[in-house]
């Protein structure tokens, strides 16, 4: 019988390689709109996982209860005076953002509108603003309200201000459920808003965009099928357009010396394919003259199906994704999403029990590493589906290991004194008797080790 090879991991806690980056941000927070305004009874889960950011896209809703974040909710009459506080309705968004800050989560503010999946029947708010310069001034006052106290506002210190979401969703204006305009119109909008906000606030905020729908050409162009003549599918046409849109956007930013503090993009592919997408994004940015700007993957989800939602596979996949992306030039990630409802996109909480799925605990484990702060050197990971990352604050040591490949034996040099916590469908960050020096790790099993 052939002996199975042992996978060896070596950890050098004397070698600090950098800071643990915020790979465990989320999209919509877990709240329900209720008669009293906002039910934040599940926000403590965000704090317990040390979630750094909550990106506020698709939180909008139309007029009535649930009027959050979207620009037409905040500034309802576009003909109104943008300098008059009475022209704004901040009430519900104030309540949401203040509650997030109370639980230690920084809002990641998307300036724009929520997706309109019913746009083919009728679109309401995904059209380009009537006046880009005025829209920029409205955005200015939103920033002033939340960061400078304007109009009985706050000083929340919100860092990231993203201009719109997925304007490149479809090349066809008719099919696009996020932007009923041309690429050039979006470039014009970005130019007006980014320049105005940076003029007003300088480096006290970071401005960027634009939530590229998916740079899937980054892995498609490597496939054997794509290299051969074939009938191009609508999916492939979209992927080609997403790259074309980005190249045009970067050309415009460079030509007009526009501010661009971060570039954001999305991926709903698995770890391997998303790694190709990220490397492709890095390549395109470098070729365009932007090799060092922040890159954000602010929508991602590896298991948005009824079959895999809340499973051991999902918890291992998200742990692997955060670890894999940490090894790239990624700066911030926001999982889509932390909502509490029946949508398959809401992968962290069970809508029937109001309790976390095991997937949530991969975020808890990464949050512990984030709190420790300093990443340390590792050799032997990312082989055959094995992913590992470790951190220390000089006293406590934390190690996150996950396996999305076949079952394997893992040997380490961690030694004694580590407590082990398992994450899978049967273990929700549950303490388990596992020796850190050598152990079996099944497919889709995740372990967090800690030693103080």
C-alpha positions as semicolon CSV with decimal commas, in nm:
position;residue;x (nm);y (nm);z (nm)
1;X;0,000;0,000;0,000
2;X;0,142;0,334;-0,104
3;X;0,214;0,562;0,190
4;X;0,044;0,900;0,169
5;X;0,290;1,190;0,177
6;X;0,286;1,424;0,473
7;X;0,242;1,795;0,408
8;X;0,489;1,996;0,614
9;X;0,428;2,349;0,740
10;X;0,699;2,556;0,902
11;X;0,624;2,871;1,104
12;X;0,882;3,141;1,182
13;X;0,738;3,362;1,455
14;X;1,061;3,561;1,464
15;X;1,007;3,671;1,104
16;X;0,742;3,944;1,075
17;X;0,639;3,975;0,712
18;X;0,384;4,256;0,748
19;X;0,046;4,337;0,895
20;X;-0,259;4,114;0,869
21;X;-0,482;4,289;0,618
22;X;-0,862;4,331;0,649
23;X;-0,967;4,037;0,436
24;X;-1,275;3,968;0,652
25;X;-1,497;4,266;0,581
26;X;-1,860;4,204;0,483
27;X;-2,134;4,350;0,270
28;X;-2,474;4,428;0,413
29;X;-2,485;4,390;0,792
30;X;-2,725;4,139;0,953
31;X;-3,025;4,356;1,024
32;X;-3,398;4,358;0,964
33;X;-3,605;4,668;0,912
34;X;-3,878;4,667;1,174
35;X;-4,145;4,897;1,312
36;X;-3,895;5,067;1,539
37;X;-3,647;5,133;1,259
38;X;-3,353;4,889;1,278
39;X;-3,315;4,557;1,456
40;X;-2,946;4,544;1,545
41;X;-2,977;4,243;1,774
42;X;-2,736;4,043;1,555
43;X;-2,471;4,313;1,522
44;X;-2,282;4,166;1,817
45;X;-2,173;3,888;1,580
46;X;-1,985;4,150;1,377
47;X;-1,801;4,271;1,686
48;X;-1,723;3,917;1,801
49;X;-1,566;3,842;1,463
50;X;-1,373;4,173;1,471
51;X;-1,525;4,266;1,133
52;X;-1,342;4,578;1,010
53;X;-1,576;4,705;0,735
54;X;-1,935;4,670;0,619
55;X;-1,983;4,779;0,260
56;X;-2,322;4,942;0,222
57;X;-2,442;4,839;-0,121
58;X;-2,790;4,695;-0,185
59;X;-2,906;4,821;0,153
60;X;-3,118;5,092;-0,006
61;X;-3,481;5,003;-0,048
62;X;-3,733;5,242;-0,196
63;X;-3,916;5,520;-0,016
64;X;-4,077;5,419;0,312
65;X;-3,928;5,195;0,581
66;X;-3,577;5,086;0,495
67;X;-3,461;5,409;0,337
68;X;-3,086;5,368;0,364
69;X;-2,763;5,487;0,202
70;X;-2,869;5,522;-0,164
71;X;-2,832;5,875;-0,297
72;X;-3,200;5,914;-0,401
73;X;-3,292;5,824;-0,042
74;X;-3,057;6,079;0,108
75;X;-3,137;6,355;-0,144
76;X;-3,490;6,287;-0,266
77;X;-3,559;6,588;-0,485
78;X;-3,274;6,644;-0,727
79;X;-3,407;6,993;-0,803
80;X;-3,366;7,094;-0,437
81;X;-3,085;7,314;-0,304
82;X;-2,792;7,085;-0,231
83;X;-2,650;7,336;0,019
84;X;-2,963;7,334;0,236
85;X;-2,967;7,070;0,514
86;X;-3,346;7,054;0,480
87;X;-3,300;6,897;0,134
88;X;-3,155;6,581;0,289
89;X;-3,309;6,285;0,470
90;X;-3,036;6,117;0,673
91;X;-3,256;5,965;0,946
92;X;-3,242;5,594;0,868
93;X;-2,887;5,598;0,738
94;X;-2,776;5,783;1,052
95;X;-2,928;5,508;1,266
96;X;-2,760;5,231;1,065
97;X;-2,414;5,388;1,049
98;X;-2,410;5,485;1,416
99;X;-2,505;5,134;1,518
100;X;-2,227;4,991;1,304
101;X;-1,974;5,220;1,470
102;X;-2,103;5,121;1,813
103;X;-2,011;4,762;1,729
104;X;-1,666;4,857;1,601
105;X;-1,744;4,827;1,228
106;X;-1,645;5,104;0,989
107;X;-1,898;5,174;0,713
108;X;-1,763;5,138;0,358
109;X;-1,982;5,391;0,179
110;X;-2,096;5,330;-0,177
111;X;-2,213;5,657;-0,334
112;X;-2,480;5,545;-0,579
113;X;-2,782;5,316;-0,590
114;X;-2,880;4,957;-0,520
115;X;-2,919;4,703;-0,799
116;X;-3,255;4,696;-0,977
117;X;-3,319;4,336;-1,072
118;X;-3,663;4,427;-1,203
119;X;-3,527;4,690;-1,440
120;X;-3,654;4,509;-1,749
121;X;-4,006;4,584;-1,629
122;X;-3,918;4,935;-1,517
123;X;-3,599;5,104;-1,403
124;X;-3,621;5,378;-1,144
125;X;-3,285;5,498;-1,015
126;X;-3,005;5,338;-1,214
127;X;-2,991;5,618;-1,470
128;X;-2,697;5,861;-1,484
129;X;-2,763;6,167;-1,266
130;X;-2,909;6,463;-1,453
131;X;-2,622;6,691;-1,353
132;X;-2,287;6,532;-1,266
133;X;-2,143;6,842;-1,100
134;X;-2,447;6,885;-0,879
135;X;-2,442;6,515;-0,790
136;X;-2,078;6,562;-0,687
137;X;-2,180;6,846;-0,456
138;X;-2,454;6,630;-0,306
139;X;-2,190;6,362;-0,240
140;X;-1,975;6,629;-0,077
141;X;-2,250;6,710;0,171
142;X;-2,305;6,344;0,248
143;X;-1,935;6,313;0,335
144;X;-1,952;6,633;0,542
145;X;-2,255;6,501;0,732
146;X;-2,083;6,177;0,834
147;X;-1,725;6,294;0,873
148;X;-1,747;6,664;0,966
149;X;-2,076;6,696;1,153
150;X;-2,260;6,902;0,890
151;X;-2,640;6,917;0,927
152;X;-2,644;6,778;1,283
153;X;-2,414;6,503;1,163
154;X;-2,125;6,299;1,295
155;X;-1,752;6,253;1,291
156;X;-1,739;5,887;1,202
157;X;-1,409;5,901;1,016
158;X;-1,534;5,695;0,721
159;X;-1,235;5,618;0,502
160;X;-1,367;5,461;0,182
161;X;-1,607;5,639;-0,055
162;X;-1,684;5,435;-0,365
163;X;-1,838;5,600;-0,670
164;X;-2,128;5,386;-0,798
165;X;-2,136;5,008;-0,838
166;X;-2,088;4,788;-1,145
167;X;-2,152;5,045;-1,418
168;X;-1,994;4,785;-1,649
169;X;-2,249;4,513;-1,563
170;X;-2,362;4,489;-1,927
171;X;-2,248;4,668;-2,243
172;X;-2,612;4,689;-2,350
173;X;-2,783;4,978;-2,172
174;X;-3,110;4,788;-2,200
175;X;-2,968;4,484;-2,014
176;X;-2,765;4,674;-1,755
177;X;-2,938;4,668;-1,415
178;X;-2,689;4,906;-1,252
179;X;-2,616;5,182;-1,502
180;X;-2,848;5,298;-1,779
181;X;-2,577;5,496;-1,946
182;X;-2,264;5,460;-2,158
183;X;-1,913;5,388;-2,039
184;X;-1,811;5,746;-2,124
185;X;-2,095;5,882;-1,913
186;X;-1,968;5,685;-1,616
187;X;-1,614;5,811;-1,675
188;X;-1,753;6,165;-1,676
189;X;-1,942;6,104;-1,352
190;X;-1,636;5,959;-1,183
191;X;-1,422;6,251;-1,301
192;X;-1,664;6,506;-1,158
193;X;-1,716;6,334;-0,822
194;X;-1,362;6,213;-0,753
195;X;-1,203;6,548;-0,835
196;X;-1,458;6,740;-0,627
197;X;-1,435;6,517;-0,321
198;X;-1,057;6,519;-0,315
199;X;-1,058;6,896;-0,358
200;X;-1,288;6,926;-0,057
201;X;-1,139;6,660;0,172
202;X;-0,791;6,582;0,048
203;X;-0,627;6,277;0,201
204;X;-0,874;6,260;0,491
205;X;-1,079;6,022;0,274
206;X;-1,005;5,766;0,005
207;X;-1,202;5,787;-0,319
208;X;-1,226;5,519;-0,582
209;X;-1,433;5,266;-0,765
210;X;-1,589;5,136;-0,951
211;X;-1,681;4,783;-0,845
212;X;-1,584;4,613;-1,170
213;X;-1,838;4,335;-1,225
214;X;-1,573;4,071;-1,281
215;X;-1,237;4,049;-1,456
216;X;-1,314;3,693;-1,556
217;X;-1,112;3,731;-1,873
218;X;-0,818;3,684;-1,635
219;X;-0,880;3,311;-1,624
220;X;-1,084;3,264;-1,942
221;X;-0,800;3,368;-2,169
222;X;-0,589;3,086;-2,022
223;X;-0,844;2,817;-2,097
224;X;-0,800;2,582;-2,389
225;X;-1,156;2,650;-2,508
226;X;-1,109;3,025;-2,517
227;X;-0,795;2,995;-2,727
228;X;-0,977;2,796;-2,994
229;X;-1,235;2,929;-3,241
230;X;-1,581;2,884;-3,094
231;X;-1,916;3,055;-3,066
232;X;-1,870;3,329;-2,809
233;X;-2,128;3,307;-2,532
234;X;-2,299;3,602;-2,367
235;X;-2,092;3,532;-2,053
236;X;-1,772;3,565;-2,254
237;X;-1,896;3,883;-2,423
238;X;-1,961;4,033;-2,080
239;X;-1,615;3,936;-1,957
240;X;-1,453;4,099;-2,260
241;X;-1,654;4,415;-2,195
242;X;-1,558;4,426;-1,827
243;X;-1,191;4,440;-1,925
244;X;-1,258;4,691;-2,206
245;X;-1,447;4,914;-1,962
246;X;-1,159;4,902;-1,712
247;X;-0,898;4,988;-1,973
248;X;-1,107;5,287;-2,082
249;X;-1,155;5,395;-1,723
250;X;-0,784;5,379;-1,642
251;X;-0,700;5,566;-1,964
252;X;-0,937;5,845;-1,857
253;X;-0,798;5,859;-1,502
254;X;-0,444;5,881;-1,633
255;X;-0,524;6,130;-1,911
256;X;-0,696;6,375;-1,676
257;X;-0,484;6,300;-1,366
258;X;-0,797;6,203;-1,173
259;X;-0,783;6,086;-0,812
260;X;-0,791;5,707;-0,771
261;X;-0,707;5,587;-0,422
262;X;-0,843;5,237;-0,473
263;X;-0,979;5,010;-0,743
264;X;-1,261;4,771;-0,650
265;X;-1,372;4,459;-0,831
266;X;-1,592;4,152;-0,778
267;X;-1,562;3,776;-0,817
268;X;-1,803;3,492;-0,751
269;X;-1,560;3,223;-0,862
270;X;-1,369;2,970;-0,652
271;X;-1,033;3,035;-0,486
272;X;-0,819;2,922;-0,778
273;X;-1,007;3,122;-1,041
274;X;-1,036;3,430;-0,821
275;X;-0,660;3,421;-0,769
276;X;-0,623;3,440;-1,148
277;X;-0,874;3,728;-1,157
278;X;-0,680;3,918;-0,889
279;X;-0,345;3,868;-1,063
280;X;-0,505;3,989;-1,385
281;X;-0,633;4,302;-1,207
282;X;-0,284;4,367;-1,072
283;X;-0,141;4,329;-1,423
284;X;-0,391;4,565;-1,586
285;X;-0,338;4,830;-1,318
286;X;0,040;4,805;-1,347
287;X;0,030;4,826;-1,727
288;X;-0,185;5,139;-1,702
289;X;0,059;5,305;-1,462
290;X;-0,113;5,229;-1,130
291;X;0,099;4,953;-0,975
292;X;0,064;5,063;-0,614
293;X;-0,297;5,168;-0,556
294;X;-0,514;4,972;-0,316
295;X;-0,714;4,686;-0,467
296;X;-1,043;4,582;-0,307
297;X;-1,246;4,269;-0,371
298;X;-1,561;4,410;-0,219
299;X;-1,806;4,150;-0,346
300;X;-1,715;3,783;-0,334
301;X;-1,883;3,459;-0,239
302;X;-1,759;3,108;-0,317
303;X;-2,071;2,909;-0,224
304;X;-2,391;3,094;-0,312
305;X;-2,602;2,784;-0,371
306;X;-2,869;2,615;-0,159
307;X;-2,661;2,298;-0,155
308;X;-2,339;2,452;-0,022
309;X;-2,460;2,750;0,181
310;X;-2,359;2,703;0,544
311;X;-2,164;2,381;0,483
312;X;-1,812;2,273;0,575
313;X;-1,721;2,339;0,213
314;X;-1,834;2,701;0,244
315;X;-1,643;2,762;0,568
316;X;-1,325;2,610;0,424
317;X;-1,362;2,792;0,093
318;X;-1,393;3,134;0,258
319;X;-1,096;3,065;0,486
320;X;-0,891;2,961;0,183
321;X;-1,003;3,269;-0,010
322;X;-0,901;3,510;0,266
323;X;-0,563;3,340;0,302
324;X;-0,500;3,321;-0,073
325;X;-0,594;3,684;-0,136
326;X;-0,380;3,798;0,156
327;X;-0,079;3,670;-0,038
328;X;-0,162;3,901;-0,331
329;X;-0,171;4,281;-0,353
330;X;-0,522;4,278;-0,213
331;X;-0,587;4,553;0,043
332;X;-0,950;4,505;0,155
333;X;-1,213;4,236;0,104
334;X;-1,588;4,245;0,174
335;X;-1,781;3,919;0,156
336;X;-2,123;3,943;-0,011
337;X;-2,283;3,932;0,230
338;X;-2,377;3,927;0,598
339;X;-2,748;3,989;0,544
340;X;-2,996;3,794;0,753
341;X;-3,255;3,653;0,513
342;X;-3,326;3,366;0,278
343;X;-3,100;3,481;-0,007
344;X;-2,824;3,234;-0,096
345;X;-2,587;3,533;-0,099
346;X;-2,635;3,567;0,278
347;X;-2,392;3,293;0,368
348;X;-2,314;3,370;0,731
349;X;-2,645;3,337;0,917
350;X;-2,923;3,079;0,919
351;X;-3,250;3,265;0,848
352;X;-3,455;2,998;1,029
353;X;-3,262;2,993;1,356
354;X;-3,108;3,341;1,357
355;X;-2,778;3,177;1,444
356;X;-2,448;3,167;1,253
357;X;-2,360;2,905;0,998
358;X;-2,018;2,746;1,043
359;X;-1,898;2,980;0,765
360;X;-1,922;3,272;1,007
361;X;-1,658;3,116;1,230
362;X;-1,396;3,132;0,956
363;X;-1,444;3,508;0,985
364;X;-1,409;3,482;1,363
365;X;-1,080;3,296;1,322
366;X;-0,944;3,547;1,073
367;X;-1,060;3,828;1,300
368;X;-0,841;3,684;1,576
369;X;-0,539;3,700;1,344
370;X;-0,632;4,056;1,249
371;X;-0,637;4,151;1,617
372;X;-0,294;3,996;1,672
373;X;-0,167;4,220;1,394
374;X;0,168;4,090;1,272
375;X;0,185;3,826;1,001
376;X;0,471;3,579;1,031
377;X;0,658;3,370;0,776
378;X;0,528;3,028;0,667
379;X;0,663;2,773;0,424
380;X;0,476;2,478;0,274
381;X;0,124;2,619;0,242
382;X;-0,100;2,658;-0,063
383;X;-0,005;2,313;-0,186
384;X;-0,271;2,065;-0,292
385;X;-0,551;2,272;-0,141
386;X;-0,374;2,338;0,189
387;X;-0,380;2,704;0,302
388;X;-0,227;2,855;0,615
389;X;-0,165;3,196;0,769
390;X;-0,035;3,294;1,112
391;X;0,005;3,605;1,327
392;X;0,138;3,724;1,660
393;X;0,126;4,029;1,884
394;X;0,456;3,932;2,042
395;X;0,289;3,720;2,308
396;X;-0,007;3,529;2,164
397;X;0,033;3,318;1,852
398;X;-0,255;3,235;1,617
399;X;-0,257;2,995;1,321
400;X;-0,538;2,935;1,069
401;X;-0,516;2,624;0,850
402;X;-0,776;2,499;0,605
403;X;-0,791;2,220;0,349
404;X;-1,004;2,232;0,036
405;X;-0,818;1,940;-0,123
406;X;-0,823;1,570;-0,040
407;X;-0,775;1,450;0,316
408;X;-0,410;1,472;0,421
409;X;-0,165;1,445;0,705
410;X;-0,013;1,774;0,813
411;X;0,310;1,801;1,013
412;X;0,421;2,132;1,167
413;X;0,693;2,269;1,391
414;X;0,443;2,442;1,622
415;X;0,524;2,226;1,922
416;X;0,318;2,201;2,238
417;X;0,090;2,440;2,421
418;X;-0,155;2,520;2,140
419;X;-0,531;2,499;2,182
420;X;-0,714;2,380;1,870
421;X;-1,055;2,497;1,750
422;X;-1,237;2,320;1,466
423;X;-1,464;2,481;1,208
424;X;-1,702;2,267;1,004
425;X;-2,069;2,168;1,007
426;X;-2,025;1,988;1,341
427;X;-1,779;2,229;1,499
428;X;-1,851;2,599;1,530
429;X;-1,510;2,719;1,646
430;X;-1,530;2,430;1,892
431;X;-1,233;2,329;2,102
432;X;-1,095;1,997;1,983
433;X;-0,821;1,764;2,100
434;X;-0,574;1,799;1,818
435;X;-0,198;1,803;1,851
436;X;-0,054;2,095;1,660
437;X;0,259;1,900;1,566
438;X;0,093;1,639;1,344
439;X;-0,270;1,583;1,255
440;X;-0,510;1,460;0,990
441;X;-0,704;1,728;0,807
442;X;-1,004;1,614;0,606
443;X;-1,137;1,786;0,298
444;X;-1,318;2,107;0,393
445;X;-1,189;2,101;0,749
446;X;-1,055;2,416;0,910
447;X;-0,850;2,449;1,229
448;X;-0,751;2,752;1,431
449;X;-0,461;2,708;1,676
450;X;-0,375;2,957;1,949
451;X;-0,103;2,976;2,212
452;X;-0,049;3,248;2,471
